[in-house]
């Protein structure tokens, strides 16, 4: 019965623990932050093993430190006049690239170079494989009146999931050149999704502005690469964005979790100054075939402030994030995070398995090693699930549940063992009939009292009791009635002594009381009180009969009546027999 209660209590504590985790927003945020770090670690290991290879179809034209220096030396300012980009585009288009995308925002018209802006606008009208970007924000209308954007920039999305895109909903937009907006629909947003720790692990698929969905630049590029011409899509109830035969899993805020291919510099980099020199007919080291490539333009110079921190590295250019996003679309390689409900279910199963091990394995060391091994096996499963199946199995919740189950199981096991020990100890030291301490325990305690009394120069007393004419009583009323009287006399003795006094069954109808720190007079007074209480009490027998019994008592005190355990027992025993010989029902 006690085991059932202990297991039930352990289960209730485990349920309470689980409930408190779910209800604590701050705790969940803290756990999520640690879980994100485990994602980074797994991604780093997978990257170091070279398991995933970046696409050779993607090349980055970088406005790097060398290019930035070249621009300032030759043009005297940043940003560049837009006709430079127009000339580069025309140069590249001769090699038939698949896509040219600018992770750059051509905002507002440069008053000193209106003709240059117009050349870029005409270039966007001319080529259908050009893509560029803009950005949404929440700036005040006092700074900027929220613009109306053409419908062609939006996607029609049937959202059947629970994602509300609240975190990706914006109230304002920083537009680019009106001529480009009017010329093409190949414009995507470049807003990012950072975790609370500032690390970029995922990117928005779309954002909302004035109740309409606007696609990420990389999504636009990816759709074009796949030949997807539709502008209508569905996010199903499993939070997956469908592109023909592919699905992109979206996290709770509506962002896609990226799978990383390597550290910064994983993709082919071409410094943009080499292209500028090639366009101008100047000597350059540029020797690259751009045919059928996805060409991404973006800044990598530290002074131009487009550097991110990602799982693949602390310093990672924003343009390479875009390239990684497109690469994920090409490979259908996005990470899918297992739903929290399944994570909790796995955590509970793991916790139950560990609790079972702890309760069944007798060796604490063996149980600890098996439990640890069980969790390590789960970590390996989580690692290989990410490596080969792109599944993000959480490992922190299972760890917390496993530790909780391990700890609670040990507490329950300790309680049960403690209870079993108490029961075994009670069986070993208690008389089954009277529920008094047995003769063996009496001998241990009397020796202990002698040792303590000698050490501290104190007294203790011993009372030995015998029920008068008990053999005759048994012959008259039967052994069952005799047993009933023994039990009732024993209870009378326990009720009339102190909590520190030790009442034992000495043997047969004889009982004894050890009175620690008790002198002769006090012991004699206690014995007399017990003698009177027993004599005045009616004892119930079998068959609703009642009778009176009397007892005789012998009192001995250390060290006056003996300086050892045998001597004290012998003295009390002699005085008991004196009381019996003098007429019984008395104390000597």
N, C-alpha and C positions, 0 to 999 in steps of 0.2 A: 504493500500500500504506500509506504514511504517513497519507494522508487518511482511509482506512478506520479505522486505529488511533486517529486523533485524534477522529473522530466517535464511535467506540465508547467511548472514554474519556470524552468529553463526556456521552454518554447514561448511562454508569455513574455518573458524578458526579451527574447529575440525579436518577437513581433513588435514590442514596444520600441526597441532599438531601431528597427526598420522604419517604423512610423515616424520617429523623430528625425531620421535622416531625410525622409521625403518631405517633411514639413519645414525643414530648416533651409531657407533660401540661401543664406550666407554659407552654410556648410556645403550645399550643393555647388555653389560657385567655387568654393575652395577645392572641392573634389574635382570639378571640371578642369580647373587650372592645372592640377597635377596630371589628370588624364591627358590633357593636351601635350604635356611634356613627354609622356610615354609615347604618344603618337610621333612626336619629333624624333625620339630615340629610335623607334622602329623604322621610320623613314630613312634616318641616317645610316642605319645598318644595311638596309636594303640597297641604298645608293652606293655604299662602299663596296658591296658585293657585285656591283655592276649588273644587277638583275634586269633593270629596264634601260633601254637604249633610246636616247632622244632622236627625233626624226631628222633625217638628213635633208628633208624638204623645207626646213625652216632655217632662215638665215637672218641675222640681226645686223642692220646698218646702225652703228652706234655713234652717237654724238659723245664721244669719250673725251678724256682730258686733252689728248693730242688734237682732236678735232676742235674742241673749244678754244684752244690756244691758236690754232690755225685761223679760225673764224675771226677772233679778236685782232690778230695780226693783219689779216687781209681785208676785213670788212669794218673793223672798228666797233662793232656792236653785236649784241645778242638781244632779241632773236634775229635770225637771218632774214633778209628780204625774201618774200615768198616765190619770186621768180627763180631763185636758186633751186628750190624744191621742184618747181615745174620743169626745169632743165634736167634735173636728175631723173625725174619720172620718165621724161621723153627718152633719155639715154637708156634707162633700164627696160622700157617697153620694147625696144628693138630686140631684146634677148628673149622676149615672150615669157615673162614671169607669170606664175599662176595668180598671185595676189600681191599687191603692195599695200601695206597697212601702216598708218602713222599713229604711234602711241604719243602723239603730240597734238596740242590744241591750237588751231589757227584762229585765235580769238581776235576779234575786232580788226579793223583795217588800220594798217600803218599809214598815217597821214603823209609821211614823206615818201611812201612807195606805193601809191594807189595802183599804178600800172602793174607793179609786181604782183599785188594781190589778184588783179584781174587775170593775169597769166595763169596763176594757180587755179582760179575758179574755172577758167576755160579748159584747163587740163583735166579737172574732175568731170567736166561735161564730156570730154573726149573719150576717157577710158572707163570701162565698166568694172574693172578689177581693182579700183582704188578705194581704200577705206580710211576713214579718219575718226577722230574721237571728240567727245565733249564731256562735260562733267555736271552733275547735279549737286545742289547744296541746300542749305536752309538759311541763306542770307535774308536779312530783313528787306521788306519792300521799300524801305527808306533808301537803301543802297541801290537796289535793282528791282524793277518791276518784273515779276515772273512772266517770262515770254510765252506766247502761244507757239507750239511746235507743229509742224505738218504731220498729218496722220501717217504718212509713209515711213516715218521713223519708228513707228510702234509695232509691237507684235500683238496679235489677238490670242489671249491665253485663257483656256477653260481650266480654272483652278479648282480641282476636286479634292485637294488636300486640306489639311488643317493649317497650312502656312498662311499667315495674314500679311506678310511683307511689311509689317509696321516699322521694323528697323531699317528697311530699305525704301522707305517712302520719304520723298523730299518735297520741299515747298518752293524751291527756286532752281534756276538753271543758268549756268554760265555758257552762253551760246558761242558759236564760232562764226566765221564769215557768213553773212546772209546768202551770198552768192553760192557758197558750197552747199548750204542747207537746201537751197532751192534746186541745186544741180543734181543731187544724188540722194539715194536712200541708204547708202553705205556708211552710215554714221552710227557708231556705238558709244556707249558710256564707258568710262574708265574708273568709276568709283570702286573702292576696295572694301573688304570686310576684314577687320583686324579683331583678334581675340582681346580679352581684357589685359593680357600681358604684352600687347603690342605686336605680337607675331602674326603674320599673315599666313593662314593655313587654307583659306578658302576665298572664293571670289563670288560676287553676285552673278547670278545668271541673268536676271533682269532687275530693274528698279521701277518704282512707281512714282509717277508725277502726274498730278491732276487726274487721278484714277485711271491712268493708262500705263501699260507696261513698255519699258524701253530696254532693249537688249544690250548686254555687255559687248564691247568691241570684239573680244575674242570669240564670243558666240556668233556674231555676224560673220566673222572670218571663217569660223568652223562650218557654219551652215553653207556658205559659198563653196568651201572646199568639198563638202559632201554632195554638192549639186542640189541642195534642198531649196526649192523655190517658194514653198508655202510660207505664209506669214501667220498661220493659225496653228496653235499647238495646245497640248493638254498636259497638265500636271495631275497625275492620277492620285488616288487615295493613299498610295504608298510613298507620296512625295517624290515621284520620279517624273522628270521632264522627258517626254517622248520625242525622239527624232527618228522617223521611219523605224528601222529595226534596232535603234539604240535608245538607251535610257540614261539620263543623268540624275543621280540621286541628289536631292536638295536637303540641306540641314534645316534645323528648326526656323532659322531666320530667312531661309530662301536662297542660301548660298551653296555653290558647288564646292565640295572638298577636293582639293587638287592632290594628285599623285606626282611626286617630284622625281626628276630624272637625274639630277646631279647638282653640284654647287654652281656658283656663278661662273660663266664661261663654258657651260656645257654645250651651248649651241655655237655654230660658226659665227664669228664676229668680223664685220668689215668696218673699219673706221670711215666715217662719212667723208672726211677730208680727202680720202683717196678717190671717191666718186666725184667730188667737186673738181679735183685736179683732172680726172679723166674727161669730164664734160668740157673742161676748158682746154683740153688737148695738151696738158702738161705731163711731164714724165711722172709716173707713179708705179708703185709695186703691185697695184691691183691686177690680179689674174684669177678671176673667178667667173664661173658660168652660172648666171642667174636664171637660166631657162627652167620653166615649170616650178620655180621656187616660191615659197611664201616669204616675202621680204617684209620684215618688221623694222620700222624706223623708231628709235627712242633714245633718250638720254641715259648715259652711264657715268658721266662726269660727276664727281662728288659735289662740285659747286653748284650743280643744277638741281640738286635735292630731289631726285626720284629714286631713292634707295630704300629698299624694304628689308625687314628681317623675316625670314621664312624658315621652315624646318630644315631646308637644305643648306642654310648658311645665314650668318648674321648680316652680311652685306650682299644684297641681291638686287640687281637693277629691276625697276618696274617693268621695263620692256621685256625682260626675260620671264617675268611672271606671266605676261600676256602670251609669250611663246609657249610656256608650259601649259597654259590653259588651252590653247589651240591644239597642242600635242595630245592632251587628254581627250579632246574631241575626236581627233584623227584615230587614236588607238582605242577609243571607247574605254578609257582607263581611269575614270574618276573613282574616288574612294566612296564606298557606301558604308555609312555608320549604322551599326545594328541598333534597332529601336531600344530605347531605355527599358521598356517593358520586358523585352527578351533578355536584356542584360541583367535585370533584377531576377528574372526566373533562373538564369544560369548561375547567378550569385547564390541564390537560395539552394539550388541543387548542389553546388560546390560546398556550401556551408554544411548541408545535411550529410554529405559524404565525409567531410572532415570530422563533424561531430560524431558520426558513427565509428570512425576510426579511433577517436579519443576514448569513447565509452567502451569499445570492445578490446582494445589492445592494452594489456596490463602494464607494459613497460612505458614509462613517461618519455624516455628518450626515443624509443621506437615509434611511439605515437606522434611525437613531434617531427621526426624525420619523414614519416609517411605523409603527414599533413603538409609539410613543406614541399615534398616531392610532388604531391597532388597539385598544389598551386603552381609549381614550376612547370608542370606538364601543361596546365591551362595557359600559362604565359607563352609557351612554345606554340600551342595551337593558335593563340591570338596573333603571334608573329607570322606564322605561315599562312594564316587566313588573309592577312594584309599583303603578304608577299605574292601569293599566287591567286587569290580570289578578290583582291582589292576590298576586303571587308575589314572594317574597324570594329573589332571586339574590345570593349572596354575592359581594363584590368584593375582599376582602382576600386570600383565598387565590389568586385569579387574578392579583392584583398581585404577590404574592410569587413565584409560579411564573413570571410573565412577566419579572420582574427577574432571576430565577435563569437562565432560558433565554437572555435577552439577554446576560447576563454570560458564561455558559459558551460561548455561540455565538461571542462576540467572542474569548474565550480560544482556542477551537479554531481560529477563523479566523486569529488572530495566529500560533499555532503553525504552521499550514499555510503562511501567508505567509512566516514566518521560515524554515521549512524550504525553501520554494521559493526564497527569496532565497539561502540558503546553497548550494543546488544550482546556481542560476544563477551565483553568484559562483565556485563551484568549477569550473564549466564554463568560465567566462571566464578563470580564472587557472591552470588545471591542464592539463598535457599528457595527452592521452587515452591514449597508449601506455604511458608510464613512470609516470604518476600523480605526477610531480614538477611543481613550479610551472613555468609556461611562460616564454618569453622576455620577453613583455610584463610579466609580474609581476616578473621579474628586473630589468628596467630601472627599474621603479618603486621597488623595494627598494634598489637600489644608489644611486639618487639620494637616497633617504631616509637611508640610512646615512651618506652624505657630509655631508648637512645636520646630522644629529645629532652626528656626530664633530666637525664644526667648532664647533657650539654649545657642546659640553661638553668640547672639547679632548681627545677620546678617540681610540682606534684602532679599526679594523676591518680584516679581511683578506678577500681573495677568492681562491678556488682555481678554476681552469679545468681541466677534465679532458677528455681525448680517448682513445677506445678505439683501441689500436694496431692498424694494418692492418685496419681494420674493412671497408673496401671489398673487400679481398681475401677477408675472412671471408665476406662476403655472396655473393661470386662462387663460393666453395667450397661453403658449406653452404646457401645460399638465404636469401631475405629473411625467411622465417618464423623460421628459426633466429637470424637477426640481430636480429629484434624480441624474441625470447626472451632473448637476451643483454643487450639494452638494458634490458629490464625488470629482470633479475636484478642487473645492475650498479647500476641506480638504487636497488634495495632495499638493496644492500650499502652504498651511500653513506649512505642514511638511517639505517641501523643503527649506523653508526660515527661519527656526529656528535652534538652536543648537541641538545636539544629546541628551543633558541633559534636554531640554525643553519638557514639557508634553502637547501635543495637544489633546483636548477632544471635543466631541460633547456635548454641554451644554443642548440642547433641541431644537426641531424643526429645524429652520434655524440658530440657535445660536451655536457658537463654542467658545472655550476658550483655552488660552495658559497660563500655569504656567511656570514662568521663575525663577528657583532657583538662589540665589546669584546674583540677578540683581536689580540695582537701578532704580530710576524713569527715568532718562535721557536715559539710555540704553534701557529700556523697551519701552519708547516712540519712540525712533529711530527705533526699531525693528517693532513696530506697524505701523509706517509710511511707512517703506519699504514694508511690507506686503500689506498695503492698495494700494500702487502704483502698485505693481506687479499684484494684482487681477484686478485692473482697466485697465491695459494695455493688459491683456490676453484675447484671444478669446476662448470662451468655446463652445465645440462641443455639439450639441443637437441631438436628434433622427432625422433620415431622412437627415443626412449630413448637417444640418443647423448649423450656428455658431452665437454667440451673445456676447455682453459684459455685465458684471454685475459689481456692485460696492459693497463695504462693509463699514460698520461703526464700529469703534472700541473705547472701553473705557479702560483706563489704570489706575490701582491702585497699590500702592506700600506699603508693610508692612515695618515699622509700621506707616508711615506718613499718610496713608489713612484709617487706622483701625488696631486694635491690636488683632483681632480675625478673624476666617474664615468668619463668617456671615458678619462682618463689611467690610472686604476687598471685598467680593462678591458684597455687596450692593453698595460700593463706585464705583467699576468698572461698575456695572449695571447703576448707575446714570449717569456716564460720557458717557456711550454708548448712553443713551437716549438723552443726551445733544448734542452728535454728530449727531444723527438722526434729532433732532429738529432744528439743525443749518444748515441743508441742505444735510446731509448724505455724504458718500464717504470721510470721514475725521476721524481724531483721536482726542480724548479728554481725 
